[in-house]
Amino acid sequence: MRIRQETVHDRPVVDRLVTEAFKSAPHASGEEGALVAALRQGGAFLPTLSLVAEQDGEIVGHILFTKASVGEQQVLVLAPLSVKPRYQGQGVGTALILEGHRIAREMGYPYAFVLGSETYYPRVGYRPADQLGVEVPQGIPAKNFMAIRLLEDAPALHGPLVYAKEFGL
């Protein structure tokens, strides 16, 4: 499997992949594709952190991270992680997350946040964000609002996470 940066030419394939990946997911809102499209157009989009996974020349997974903040501290938010159904459970999502974390560290981002499954994301190091002093957004179960420290010397955080406006939070 190869992980690489998404290109403009990949976007139609990725858009179909996102729809397919979330079609039967119990936690899906049905708006994941629209969110990815909106994030790509927004000011918080980081092309360097919009990644695809390829297997035998086929795009089988996608992830993107967007800029966010806690107080004055710049952080990242992991947006929808999408893996083709037949490749789920084969390490594609984990590989995308870990490569995103590696790139984010190189870019100097100290933390990444995710609103996601409390059983999946802890396997790649995410913990409840309130343990880091970050306020849980209203209406979100604390167990689903998670963070990971990317840099060992990351400064302490206090306050709410400010998402890109495209998230609608």
PyMOL CGO cylinders between C-alpha atoms (Angstrom):
from pymol import cmd
from pymol.cgo import CYLINDER

trace = [
    CYLINDER, 0.00, 0.00, 0.00, 1.18, 3.49, -0.81, 0.3, 1, 1, 1, 1, 1, 1,
    CYLINDER, 1.18, 3.49, -0.81, 0.12, 6.69, 1.02, 0.3, 1, 1, 1, 1, 1, 1,
    CYLINDER, 0.12, 6.69, 1.02, 0.45, 9.95, -0.91, 0.3, 1, 1, 1, 1, 1, 1,
    CYLINDER, 0.45, 9.95, -0.91, -0.94, 13.45, -1.08, 0.3, 1, 1, 1, 1, 1, 1,
    CYLINDER, -0.94, 13.45, -1.08, -4.32, 13.79, -2.79, 0.3, 1, 1, 1, 1, 1, 1,
    CYLINDER, -4.32, 13.79, -2.79, -4.25, 15.59, -6.13, 0.3, 1, 1, 1, 1, 1, 1,
    CYLINDER, -4.25, 15.59, -6.13, -6.99, 17.58, -7.83, 0.3, 1, 1, 1, 1, 1, 1,
    CYLINDER, -6.99, 17.58, -7.83, -7.33, 14.69, -10.30, 0.3, 1, 1, 1, 1, 1, 1,
    CYLINDER, -7.33, 14.69, -10.30, -8.05, 12.28, -7.42, 0.3, 1, 1, 1, 1, 1, 1,
    CYLINDER, -8.05, 12.28, -7.42, -11.01, 14.25, -6.13, 0.3, 1, 1, 1, 1, 1, 1,
    CYLINDER, -11.01, 14.25, -6.13, -13.83, 12.63, -8.16, 0.3, 1, 1, 1, 1, 1, 1,
    CYLINDER, -13.83, 12.63, -8.16, -12.60, 9.17, -7.09, 0.3, 1, 1, 1, 1, 1, 1,
    CYLINDER, -12.60, 9.17, -7.09, -12.21, 10.30, -3.48, 0.3, 1, 1, 1, 1, 1, 1,
    CYLINDER, -12.21, 10.30, -3.48, -15.69, 11.83, -3.48, 0.3, 1, 1, 1, 1, 1, 1,
    CYLINDER, -15.69, 11.83, -3.48, -17.20, 8.50, -4.55, 0.3, 1, 1, 1, 1, 1, 1,
    CYLINDER, -17.20, 8.50, -4.55, -15.04, 6.70, -1.99, 0.3, 1, 1, 1, 1, 1, 1,
    CYLINDER, -15.04, 6.70, -1.99, -16.29, 8.92, 0.86, 0.3, 1, 1, 1, 1, 1, 1,
    CYLINDER, -16.29, 8.92, 0.86, -19.91, 8.26, -0.10, 0.3, 1, 1, 1, 1, 1, 1,
    CYLINDER, -19.91, 8.26, -0.10, -19.30, 4.51, -0.39, 0.3, 1, 1, 1, 1, 1, 1,
    CYLINDER, -19.30, 4.51, -0.39, -17.36, 4.34, 2.88, 0.3, 1, 1, 1, 1, 1, 1,
    CYLINDER, -17.36, 4.34, 2.88, -20.09, 6.02, 4.92, 0.3, 1, 1, 1, 1, 1, 1,
    CYLINDER, -20.09, 6.02, 4.92, -23.10, 4.56, 3.09, 0.3, 1, 1, 1, 1, 1, 1,
    CYLINDER, -23.10, 4.56, 3.09, -23.81, 1.88, 5.69, 0.3, 1, 1, 1, 1, 1, 1,
    CYLINDER, -23.81, 1.88, 5.69, -21.84, 3.22, 8.68, 0.3, 1, 1, 1, 1, 1, 1,
    CYLINDER, -21.84, 3.22, 8.68, -24.11, 3.46, 11.74, 0.3, 1, 1, 1, 1, 1, 1,
    CYLINDER, -24.11, 3.46, 11.74, -22.53, 6.76, 12.84, 0.3, 1, 1, 1, 1, 1, 1,
    CYLINDER, -22.53, 6.76, 12.84, -22.75, 8.41, 9.39, 0.3, 1, 1, 1, 1, 1, 1,
    CYLINDER, -22.75, 8.41, 9.39, -24.64, 11.63, 8.94, 0.3, 1, 1, 1, 1, 1, 1,
    CYLINDER, -24.64, 11.63, 8.94, -24.84, 11.35, 5.16, 0.3, 1, 1, 1, 1, 1, 1,
    CYLINDER, -24.84, 11.35, 5.16, -23.09, 14.71, 4.92, 0.3, 1, 1, 1, 1, 1, 1,
    CYLINDER, -23.09, 14.71, 4.92, -19.50, 13.45, 4.97, 0.3, 1, 1, 1, 1, 1, 1,
    CYLINDER, -19.50, 13.45, 4.97, -18.98, 13.99, 1.23, 0.3, 1, 1, 1, 1, 1, 1,
    CYLINDER, -18.98, 13.99, 1.23, -20.33, 17.53, 1.42, 0.3, 1, 1, 1, 1, 1, 1,
    CYLINDER, -20.33, 17.53, 1.42, -18.09, 18.21, 4.42, 0.3, 1, 1, 1, 1, 1, 1,
    CYLINDER, -18.09, 18.21, 4.42, -14.97, 17.02, 2.57, 0.3, 1, 1, 1, 1, 1, 1,
    CYLINDER, -14.97, 17.02, 2.57, -15.90, 19.20, -0.43, 0.3, 1, 1, 1, 1, 1, 1,
    CYLINDER, -15.90, 19.20, -0.43, -16.52, 22.24, 1.77, 0.3, 1, 1, 1, 1, 1, 1,
    CYLINDER, -16.52, 22.24, 1.77, -13.30, 21.73, 3.72, 0.3, 1, 1, 1, 1, 1, 1,
    CYLINDER, -13.30, 21.73, 3.72, -11.28, 21.59, 0.50, 0.3, 1, 1, 1, 1, 1, 1,
    CYLINDER, -11.28, 21.59, 0.50, -12.63, 25.04, -0.41, 0.3, 1, 1, 1, 1, 1, 1,
    CYLINDER, -12.63, 25.04, -0.41, -12.13, 26.57, 3.03, 0.3, 1, 1, 1, 1, 1, 1,
    CYLINDER, -12.13, 26.57, 3.03, -9.28, 28.51, 4.56, 0.3, 1, 1, 1, 1, 1, 1,
    CYLINDER, -9.28, 28.51, 4.56, -8.47, 25.74, 7.04, 0.3, 1, 1, 1, 1, 1, 1,
    CYLINDER, -8.47, 25.74, 7.04, -7.64, 23.21, 4.29, 0.3, 1, 1, 1, 1, 1, 1,
    CYLINDER, -7.64, 23.21, 4.29, -4.10, 21.84, 4.26, 0.3, 1, 1, 1, 1, 1, 1,
    CYLINDER, -4.10, 21.84, 4.26, -3.39, 20.13, 0.91, 0.3, 1, 1, 1, 1, 1, 1,
    CYLINDER, -3.39, 20.13, 0.91, -0.26, 18.54, 2.41, 0.3, 1, 1, 1, 1, 1, 1,
    CYLINDER, -0.26, 18.54, 2.41, -2.50, 16.73, 4.91, 0.3, 1, 1, 1, 1, 1, 1,
    CYLINDER, -2.50, 16.73, 4.91, -5.13, 15.50, 2.45, 0.3, 1, 1, 1, 1, 1, 1,
    CYLINDER, -5.13, 15.50, 2.45, -3.93, 11.96, 1.83, 0.3, 1, 1, 1, 1, 1, 1,
    CYLINDER, -3.93, 11.96, 1.83, -5.00, 8.93, -0.17, 0.3, 1, 1, 1, 1, 1, 1,
    CYLINDER, -5.00, 8.93, -0.17, -4.09, 5.27, 0.20, 0.3, 1, 1, 1, 1, 1, 1,
    CYLINDER, -4.09, 5.27, 0.20, -3.52, 3.28, -2.97, 0.3, 1, 1, 1, 1, 1, 1,
    CYLINDER, -3.52, 3.28, -2.97, -3.55, -0.47, -3.34, 0.3, 1, 1, 1, 1, 1, 1,
    CYLINDER, -3.55, -0.47, -3.34, -2.65, -1.92, -6.75, 0.3, 1, 1, 1, 1, 1, 1,
    CYLINDER, -2.65, -1.92, -6.75, -3.21, 1.50, -8.36, 0.3, 1, 1, 1, 1, 1, 1,
    CYLINDER, -3.21, 1.50, -8.36, -6.69, 1.90, -6.83, 0.3, 1, 1, 1, 1, 1, 1,
    CYLINDER, -6.69, 1.90, -6.83, -7.52, 4.60, -4.28, 0.3, 1, 1, 1, 1, 1, 1,
    CYLINDER, -7.52, 4.60, -4.28, -8.87, 2.68, -1.29, 0.3, 1, 1, 1, 1, 1, 1,
    CYLINDER, -8.87, 2.68, -1.29, -8.75, 5.29, 1.47, 0.3, 1, 1, 1, 1, 1, 1,
    CYLINDER, -8.75, 5.29, 1.47, -8.72, 9.02, 2.19, 0.3, 1, 1, 1, 1, 1, 1,
    CYLINDER, -8.72, 9.02, 2.19, -8.12, 11.29, 5.14, 0.3, 1, 1, 1, 1, 1, 1,
    CYLINDER, -8.12, 11.29, 5.14, -7.64, 14.99, 5.65, 0.3, 1, 1, 1, 1, 1, 1,
    CYLINDER, -7.64, 14.99, 5.65, -6.66, 17.18, 8.55, 0.3, 1, 1, 1, 1, 1, 1,
    CYLINDER, -6.66, 17.18, 8.55, -7.70, 20.83, 8.82, 0.3, 1, 1, 1, 1, 1, 1,
    CYLINDER, -7.70, 20.83, 8.82, -6.40, 23.77, 10.82, 0.3, 1, 1, 1, 1, 1, 1,
    CYLINDER, -6.40, 23.77, 10.82, -8.10, 24.59, 14.11, 0.3, 1, 1, 1, 1, 1, 1,
    CYLINDER, -8.10, 24.59, 14.11, -7.15, 26.31, 17.34, 0.3, 1, 1, 1, 1, 1, 1,
    CYLINDER, -7.15, 26.31, 17.34, -7.40, 26.10, 21.10, 0.3, 1, 1, 1, 1, 1, 1,
    CYLINDER, -7.40, 26.10, 21.10, -6.82, 29.61, 22.41, 0.3, 1, 1, 1, 1, 1, 1,
    CYLINDER, -6.82, 29.61, 22.41, -3.74, 30.90, 20.59, 0.3, 1, 1, 1, 1, 1, 1,
    CYLINDER, -3.74, 30.90, 20.59, -2.44, 27.39, 19.87, 0.3, 1, 1, 1, 1, 1, 1,
    CYLINDER, -2.44, 27.39, 19.87, -2.76, 26.11, 16.29, 0.3, 1, 1, 1, 1, 1, 1,
    CYLINDER, -2.76, 26.11, 16.29, -3.87, 22.46, 16.20, 0.3, 1, 1, 1, 1, 1, 1,
    CYLINDER, -3.87, 22.46, 16.20, -5.39, 20.04, 13.70, 0.3, 1, 1, 1, 1, 1, 1,
    CYLINDER, -5.39, 20.04, 13.70, -8.74, 18.31, 13.31, 0.3, 1, 1, 1, 1, 1, 1,
    CYLINDER, -8.74, 18.31, 13.31, -8.93, 14.95, 11.58, 0.3, 1, 1, 1, 1, 1, 1,
    CYLINDER, -8.93, 14.95, 11.58, -11.87, 15.12, 9.19, 0.3, 1, 1, 1, 1, 1, 1,
    CYLINDER, -11.87, 15.12, 9.19, -13.68, 12.10, 7.82, 0.3, 1, 1, 1, 1, 1, 1,
    CYLINDER, -13.68, 12.10, 7.82, -11.46, 9.04, 7.51, 0.3, 1, 1, 1, 1, 1, 1,
    CYLINDER, -11.46, 9.04, 7.51, -12.82, 7.03, 4.59, 0.3, 1, 1, 1, 1, 1, 1,
    CYLINDER, -12.82, 7.03, 4.59, -11.88, 3.49, 3.59, 0.3, 1, 1, 1, 1, 1, 1,
    CYLINDER, -11.88, 3.49, 3.59, -13.56, 1.41, 0.89, 0.3, 1, 1, 1, 1, 1, 1,
    CYLINDER, -13.56, 1.41, 0.89, -15.72, -1.19, 2.63, 0.3, 1, 1, 1, 1, 1, 1,
    CYLINDER, -15.72, -1.19, 2.63, -13.83, -4.19, 1.27, 0.3, 1, 1, 1, 1, 1, 1,
    CYLINDER, -13.83, -4.19, 1.27, -10.55, -2.74, 2.64, 0.3, 1, 1, 1, 1, 1, 1,
    CYLINDER, -10.55, -2.74, 2.64, -11.87, -1.88, 6.10, 0.3, 1, 1, 1, 1, 1, 1,
    CYLINDER, -11.87, -1.88, 6.10, -10.17, -3.76, 8.91, 0.3, 1, 1, 1, 1, 1, 1,
    CYLINDER, -10.17, -3.76, 8.91, -6.99, -4.21, 6.84, 0.3, 1, 1, 1, 1, 1, 1,
    CYLINDER, -6.99, -4.21, 6.84, -4.92, -1.35, 8.27, 0.3, 1, 1, 1, 1, 1, 1,
    CYLINDER, -4.92, -1.35, 8.27, -5.67, 1.25, 5.60, 0.3, 1, 1, 1, 1, 1, 1,
    CYLINDER, -5.67, 1.25, 5.60, -7.21, 3.75, 8.02, 0.3, 1, 1, 1, 1, 1, 1,
    CYLINDER, -7.21, 3.75, 8.02, -4.43, 3.26, 10.55, 0.3, 1, 1, 1, 1, 1, 1,
    CYLINDER, -4.43, 3.26, 10.55, -1.78, 3.81, 7.87, 0.3, 1, 1, 1, 1, 1, 1,
    CYLINDER, -1.78, 3.81, 7.87, -3.48, 7.03, 6.74, 0.3, 1, 1, 1, 1, 1, 1,
    CYLINDER, -3.48, 7.03, 6.74, -3.73, 8.35, 10.30, 0.3, 1, 1, 1, 1, 1, 1,
    CYLINDER, -3.73, 8.35, 10.30, -0.13, 7.51, 11.17, 0.3, 1, 1, 1, 1, 1, 1,
    CYLINDER, -0.13, 7.51, 11.17, 1.23, 9.09, 7.99, 0.3, 1, 1, 1, 1, 1, 1,
    CYLINDER, 1.23, 9.09, 7.99, -0.89, 12.19, 8.66, 0.3, 1, 1, 1, 1, 1, 1,
    CYLINDER, -0.89, 12.19, 8.66, 0.54, 12.36, 12.18, 0.3, 1, 1, 1, 1, 1, 1,
    CYLINDER, 0.54, 12.36, 12.18, 4.09, 12.03, 10.83, 0.3, 1, 1, 1, 1, 1, 1,
    CYLINDER, 4.09, 12.03, 10.83, 3.58, 14.90, 8.37, 0.3, 1, 1, 1, 1, 1, 1,
    CYLINDER, 3.58, 14.90, 8.37, 1.82, 17.03, 11.02, 0.3, 1, 1, 1, 1, 1, 1,
    CYLINDER, 1.82, 17.03, 11.02, 4.79, 16.58, 13.39, 0.3, 1, 1, 1, 1, 1, 1,
    CYLINDER, 4.79, 16.58, 13.39, 7.16, 17.71, 10.64, 0.3, 1, 1, 1, 1, 1, 1,
    CYLINDER, 7.16, 17.71, 10.64, 4.95, 20.77, 10.14, 0.3, 1, 1, 1, 1, 1, 1,
    CYLINDER, 4.95, 20.77, 10.14, 5.12, 21.53, 13.88, 0.3, 1, 1, 1, 1, 1, 1,
    CYLINDER, 5.12, 21.53, 13.88, 1.52, 20.86, 14.85, 0.3, 1, 1, 1, 1, 1, 1,
    CYLINDER, 1.52, 20.86, 14.85, 1.42, 19.86, 18.54, 0.3, 1, 1, 1, 1, 1, 1,
    CYLINDER, 1.42, 19.86, 18.54, -2.03, 18.19, 18.71, 0.3, 1, 1, 1, 1, 1, 1,
    CYLINDER, -2.03, 18.19, 18.71, -4.69, 16.61, 16.54, 0.3, 1, 1, 1, 1, 1, 1,
    CYLINDER, -4.69, 16.61, 16.54, -8.36, 16.21, 17.46, 0.3, 1, 1, 1, 1, 1, 1,
    CYLINDER, -8.36, 16.21, 17.46, -11.11, 13.95, 16.20, 0.3, 1, 1, 1, 1, 1, 1,
    CYLINDER, -11.11, 13.95, 16.20, -14.79, 13.52, 16.81, 0.3, 1, 1, 1, 1, 1, 1,
    CYLINDER, -14.79, 13.52, 16.81, -15.09, 9.80, 16.28, 0.3, 1, 1, 1, 1, 1, 1,
    CYLINDER, -15.09, 9.80, 16.28, -15.46, 6.26, 17.49, 0.3, 1, 1, 1, 1, 1, 1,
    CYLINDER, -15.46, 6.26, 17.49, -14.31, 5.73, 21.07, 0.3, 1, 1, 1, 1, 1, 1,
    CYLINDER, -14.31, 5.73, 21.07, -13.26, 2.18, 20.19, 0.3, 1, 1, 1, 1, 1, 1,
    CYLINDER, -13.26, 2.18, 20.19, -11.23, 2.85, 17.00, 0.3, 1, 1, 1, 1, 1, 1,
    CYLINDER, -11.23, 2.85, 17.00, -9.23, 6.01, 17.59, 0.3, 1, 1, 1, 1, 1, 1,
    CYLINDER, -9.23, 6.01, 17.59, -7.67, 5.01, 20.95, 0.3, 1, 1, 1, 1, 1, 1,
    CYLINDER, -7.67, 5.01, 20.95, -5.86, 2.25, 19.02, 0.3, 1, 1, 1, 1, 1, 1,
    CYLINDER, -5.86, 2.25, 19.02, -3.82, 4.96, 17.28, 0.3, 1, 1, 1, 1, 1, 1,
    CYLINDER, -3.82, 4.96, 17.28, -3.22, 7.02, 20.43, 0.3, 1, 1, 1, 1, 1, 1,
    CYLINDER, -3.22, 7.02, 20.43, -6.24, 9.30, 20.73, 0.3, 1, 1, 1, 1, 1, 1,
    CYLINDER, -6.24, 9.30, 20.73, -7.58, 9.94, 24.26, 0.3, 1, 1, 1, 1, 1, 1,
    CYLINDER, -7.58, 9.94, 24.26, -10.53, 11.97, 25.58, 0.3, 1, 1, 1, 1, 1, 1,
    CYLINDER, -10.53, 11.97, 25.58, -9.69, 15.60, 24.86, 0.3, 1, 1, 1, 1, 1, 1,
    CYLINDER, -9.69, 15.60, 24.86, -11.01, 16.82, 28.20, 0.3, 1, 1, 1, 1, 1, 1,
    CYLINDER, -11.01, 16.82, 28.20, -7.98, 15.09, 29.78, 0.3, 1, 1, 1, 1, 1, 1,
    CYLINDER, -7.98, 15.09, 29.78, -5.86, 17.75, 28.03, 0.3, 1, 1, 1, 1, 1, 1,
    CYLINDER, -5.86, 17.75, 28.03, -7.93, 20.67, 29.31, 0.3, 1, 1, 1, 1, 1, 1,
    CYLINDER, -7.93, 20.67, 29.31, -9.95, 21.13, 26.13, 0.3, 1, 1, 1, 1, 1, 1,
    CYLINDER, -9.95, 21.13, 26.13, -13.65, 21.77, 26.59, 0.3, 1, 1, 1, 1, 1, 1,
    CYLINDER, -13.65, 21.77, 26.59, -16.00, 19.23, 25.04, 0.3, 1, 1, 1, 1, 1, 1,
    CYLINDER, -16.00, 19.23, 25.04, -18.29, 20.91, 22.49, 0.3, 1, 1, 1, 1, 1, 1,
    CYLINDER, -18.29, 20.91, 22.49, -21.87, 21.15, 23.69, 0.3, 1, 1, 1, 1, 1, 1,
    CYLINDER, -21.87, 21.15, 23.69, -23.98, 18.18, 22.66, 0.3, 1, 1, 1, 1, 1, 1,
    CYLINDER, -23.98, 18.18, 22.66, -20.97, 15.94, 21.94, 0.3, 1, 1, 1, 1, 1, 1,
    CYLINDER, -20.97, 15.94, 21.94, -20.35, 12.88, 24.15, 0.3, 1, 1, 1, 1, 1, 1,
    CYLINDER, -20.35, 12.88, 24.15, -16.98, 13.33, 25.88, 0.3, 1, 1, 1, 1, 1, 1,
    CYLINDER, -16.98, 13.33, 25.88, -15.96, 9.80, 24.94, 0.3, 1, 1, 1, 1, 1, 1,
    CYLINDER, -15.96, 9.80, 24.94, -16.20, 10.72, 21.22, 0.3, 1, 1, 1, 1, 1, 1,
    CYLINDER, -16.20, 10.72, 21.22, -14.20, 13.97, 21.42, 0.3, 1, 1, 1, 1, 1, 1,
    CYLINDER, -14.20, 13.97, 21.42, -10.56, 12.89, 21.40, 0.3, 1, 1, 1, 1, 1, 1,
    CYLINDER, -10.56, 12.89, 21.40, -7.06, 14.25, 20.96, 0.3, 1, 1, 1, 1, 1, 1,
    CYLINDER, -7.06, 14.25, 20.96, -3.51, 13.09, 20.51, 0.3, 1, 1, 1, 1, 1, 1,
    CYLINDER, -3.51, 13.09, 20.51, -0.35, 14.91, 21.50, 0.3, 1, 1, 1, 1, 1, 1,
    CYLINDER, -0.35, 14.91, 21.50, 1.86, 14.92, 18.40, 0.3, 1, 1, 1, 1, 1, 1,
    CYLINDER, 1.86, 14.92, 18.40, 4.87, 16.71, 19.89, 0.3, 1, 1, 1, 1, 1, 1,
    CYLINDER, 4.87, 16.71, 19.89, 6.41, 15.72, 23.21, 0.3, 1, 1, 1, 1, 1, 1,
    CYLINDER, 6.41, 15.72, 23.21, 7.03, 19.36, 24.14, 0.3, 1, 1, 1, 1, 1, 1,
    CYLINDER, 7.03, 19.36, 24.14, 3.52, 20.48, 23.18, 0.3, 1, 1, 1, 1, 1, 1,
    CYLINDER, 3.52, 20.48, 23.18, 2.24, 23.34, 25.35, 0.3, 1, 1, 1, 1, 1, 1,
    CYLINDER, 2.24, 23.34, 25.35, -0.67, 22.79, 27.72, 0.3, 1, 1, 1, 1, 1, 1,
    CYLINDER, -0.67, 22.79, 27.72, -4.11, 23.50, 26.29, 0.3, 1, 1, 1, 1, 1, 1,
    CYLINDER, -4.11, 23.50, 26.29, -7.06, 25.22, 27.98, 0.3, 1, 1, 1, 1, 1, 1,
    CYLINDER, -7.06, 25.22, 27.98, -10.33, 26.23, 26.43, 0.3, 1, 1, 1, 1, 1, 1,
    CYLINDER, -10.33, 26.23, 26.43, -12.58, 25.22, 23.58, 0.3, 1, 1, 1, 1, 1, 1,
    CYLINDER, -12.58, 25.22, 23.58, -11.47, 23.82, 20.25, 0.3, 1, 1, 1, 1, 1, 1,
    CYLINDER, -11.47, 23.82, 20.25, -12.34, 26.24, 17.44, 0.3, 1, 1, 1, 1, 1, 1,
    CYLINDER, -12.34, 26.24, 17.44, -13.13, 24.22, 14.32, 0.3, 1, 1, 1, 1, 1, 1,
    CYLINDER, -13.13, 24.22, 14.32, -13.08, 25.47, 10.74, 0.3, 1, 1, 1, 1, 1, 1,
    CYLINDER, -13.08, 25.47, 10.74, -16.44, 27.10, 10.04, 0.3, 1, 1, 1, 1, 1, 1,
    CYLINDER, -16.44, 27.10, 10.04, -17.23, 24.39, 7.46, 0.3, 1, 1, 1, 1, 1, 1,
    CYLINDER, -17.23, 24.39, 7.46, -17.80, 21.91, 10.29, 0.3, 1, 1, 1, 1, 1, 1,
    CYLINDER, -17.80, 21.91, 10.29, -20.80, 23.94, 11.44, 0.3, 1, 1, 1, 1, 1, 1,
    CYLINDER, -20.80, 23.94, 11.44, -19.89, 23.54, 15.13, 0.3, 1, 1, 1, 1, 1, 1,
]
cmd.load_cgo(trace, "trace")
